[in-house]
Amino acid sequence: MKRLILPFLLLSTTAFSQSNLKPAIDKKATSIESKVIEWRRDFHKYPELGNQEFRTAKVIAEHLRSLGMEVTENVAVTGVVGVLKGGKPGPMVALRADMDALPVTERNDLLFKSVNTATYNGQETGVMHACGHDSHMAILMGVAEVMASMKDQLKGSVKFIFQPAEEGVYDAD
């Protein structure tokens, strides 16, 4: 997972002309790798269709708040936006992850296999993260944690956008 987190962090800090933070970023990314894997597995086990990401949004919002961010919920129905203000003046950049899962029944025996179902087109079906959105959310949560741990050194702000219903719009019944 560190190999996945690091490019996002380097891209973010490069946008702020802060590549000198790379050693600190690398160390922090390594220290939270198991947490990112745990988040990914949790999101994979409990996927939700677009505009129904209520549990997912709650997990994300609680995490961003625990990092001291300003958090806005219910954006475009179930989206979450967190703002991390750096300690120094500078631009704002945005990083985004998609939150929704697909109406697909998972057919494997992972320990974190999807357990959720939903009604889709009038039929009960399995729901799963088949496109990597579980990883996208977990990685962005990890990036948020790493960047929050060094916010005093950041020039500018970062907006963390967790977008619902990226795969399509579903009723939020």
C-alpha positions as CSV (number, residue, x, y, z in Angstrom):
1,M,0.0,0.0,0.0
2,K,2.9,2.4,0.7
3,R,3.7,2.2,-3.0
4,L,0.2,3.4,-3.7
5,I,0.1,6.2,-1.1
6,L,3.5,7.6,-1.9
7,P,2.8,8.8,-5.4
8,F,-0.3,10.7,-4.2
9,L,1.6,12.3,-1.5
10,L,4.5,13.3,-3.7
11,L,2.1,14.7,-6.3
12,S,0.4,16.7,-3.6
13,T,3.5,18.1,-2.1
14,T,5.1,18.8,-5.5
15,A,2.0,20.9,-6.3
16,F,3.0,22.9,-3.2
17,S,6.7,22.9,-4.2
18,Q,7.5,21.0,-1.1
19,S,9.3,17.9,-2.3
20,N,11.8,18.4,0.5
21,L,9.2,16.6,2.7
22,K,9.7,13.3,0.9
23,P,11.7,11.6,3.7
24,A,9.1,12.5,6.3
25,I,6.3,11.4,4.0
26,D,7.9,8.1,3.3
27,K,8.3,7.4,7.0
28,K,4.8,8.3,7.9
29,A,3.3,6.4,4.9
30,T,5.2,3.3,6.1
31,S,3.9,3.7,9.6
32,I,0.2,3.8,8.5
33,E,0.3,1.1,5.8
34,S,-1.5,-1.5,7.9
35,K,-4.2,1.1,8.7
36,V,-4.8,1.8,5.0
37,I,-5.0,-1.9,4.3
38,E,-7.6,-2.3,7.1
39,W,-9.7,0.6,5.7
40,R,-9.6,-0.9,2.2
41,R,-10.7,-4.3,3.5
42,D,-13.5,-2.7,5.5
43,F,-14.8,-0.7,2.6
44,H,-14.6,-3.8,0.4
45,K,-16.6,-5.9,2.9
46,Y,-19.3,-3.2,3.3
47,P,-19.8,-1.6,-0.1
48,E,-22.7,0.7,-0.9
49,L,-24.3,1.8,-4.2
50,G,-24.1,5.4,-5.4
51,N,-26.0,7.9,-3.2
52,Q,-26.4,5.1,-0.6
53,E,-22.8,5.4,0.8
54,F,-24.1,6.3,4.3
55,R,-21.8,4.0,6.4
56,T,-18.9,4.8,4.1
57,A,-19.4,8.6,4.4
58,K,-19.6,8.3,8.2
59,V,-16.3,6.4,8.4
60,I,-14.6,8.9,6.2
61,A,-16.1,12.0,7.9
62,E,-15.1,10.7,11.4
63,H,-11.5,10.1,10.2
64,L,-11.1,13.5,8.6
65,R,-12.5,15.2,11.7
66,S,-10.1,13.2,13.9
67,L,-7.3,14.8,11.9
68,G,-8.6,18.3,12.7
69,M,-10.1,19.1,9.3
70,E,-13.1,21.2,8.5
71,V,-15.6,18.6,7.2
72,T,-18.7,19.0,5.0
73,E,-21.1,16.0,4.7
74,N,-24.0,15.3,2.4
75,V,-22.3,16.9,-0.6
76,A,-24.2,15.7,-3.7
77,V,-26.2,13.4,-1.4
78,T,-23.6,11.3,0.5
79,G,-20.3,12.9,-0.5
80,V,-17.7,14.2,2.0
81,V,-15.3,17.0,1.7
82,G,-12.5,17.8,4.1
83,V,-10.2,20.8,4.1
84,L,-6.7,20.7,5.6
85,K,-5.3,24.2,6.0
86,G,-1.5,24.2,5.8
87,G,0.6,26.3,8.2
88,K,1.9,28.6,5.5
89,P,0.3,30.7,2.9
90,G,-0.1,29.1,-0.5
91,P,-2.6,27.6,-3.1
92,M,-5.3,25.1,-2.6
93,V,-5.1,21.7,-4.4
94,A,-7.9,19.1,-4.4
95,L,-7.5,15.3,-4.3
96,R,-10.5,13.1,-5.0
97,A,-11.6,9.5,-4.5
98,D,-14.8,7.8,-5.6
99,M,-16.9,6.0,-3.0
100,D,-19.6,3.9,-4.7
101,A,-19.8,0.2,-5.4
102,L,-21.4,-1.7,-8.2
103,P,-24.5,-4.0,-8.3
104,V,-22.3,-7.1,-8.7
105,T,-22.2,-10.2,-6.6
106,E,-18.7,-11.1,-5.4
107,R,-17.7,-14.7,-6.1
108,N,-14.6,-15.3,-4.1
109,D,-13.7,-16.4,-0.6
110,L,-11.7,-13.5,0.7
111,L,-11.9,-12.9,4.5
112,F,-13.2,-9.4,3.6
113,K,-15.6,-10.6,0.9
114,S,-18.5,-8.2,0.3
115,V,-21.5,-9.0,2.6
116,N,-23.9,-6.3,1.4
117,T,-26.8,-6.6,-1.0
118,A,-29.2,-4.0,-2.4
119,T,-32.2,-3.7,-4.6
120,Y,-31.1,-2.8,-8.1
121,N,-33.6,-2.6,-11.0
122,G,-36.2,-4.2,-8.7
123,Q,-34.1,-7.2,-7.9
124,E,-32.0,-8.1,-4.8
125,T,-28.3,-8.3,-5.9
126,G,-24.9,-8.4,-4.4
127,V,-22.9,-5.2,-4.1
128,M,-19.1,-5.0,-4.4
129,H,-16.2,-2.7,-5.1
130,A,-15.2,-4.2,-8.4
131,C,-13.4,-1.0,-9.8
132,G,-11.0,-0.2,-7.0
133,H,-13.0,2.5,-5.2
134,D,-12.3,0.8,-1.9
135,S,-8.6,1.3,-2.5
136,H,-9.1,4.8,-3.7
137,M,-10.9,5.8,-0.5
138,A,-8.4,4.1,1.8
139,I,-5.4,5.6,0.0
140,L,-6.9,9.1,0.2
141,M,-7.7,8.7,3.9
142,G,-4.0,7.7,4.3
143,V,-2.8,10.7,2.3
144,A,-5.0,12.9,4.5
145,E,-3.5,11.4,7.6
146,V,0.1,11.9,6.4
147,M,-0.5,15.4,5.3
148,A,-2.4,16.4,8.5
149,S,0.6,15.1,10.5
150,M,2.8,17.7,8.7
151,K,0.3,20.5,8.2
152,D,2.5,23.1,9.9
153,Q,5.0,22.6,7.1
154,L,2.5,22.8,4.2
155,K,2.2,25.8,2.0
156,G,-1.5,26.2,1.2
157,S,-4.4,23.9,1.7
158,V,-5.7,20.6,0.5
159,K,-9.3,19.8,-0.2
160,F,-10.1,16.0,0.1
161,I,-13.1,15.2,-2.0
162,F,-14.9,11.8,-1.5
163,Q,-17.3,11.6,-4.4
164,P,-20.5,9.5,-4.3
165,A,-22.3,7.9,-7.3
166,E,-19.3,8.1,-9.7
167,E,-20.5,4.9,-11.4
168,G,-24.0,6.2,-11.9
169,V,-26.9,7.6,-9.9
170,Y,-29.0,5.3,-7.8
171,D,-32.0,6.1,-5.7
172,A,-31.2,6.7,-2.0
173,D,-34.2,4.7,-0.7
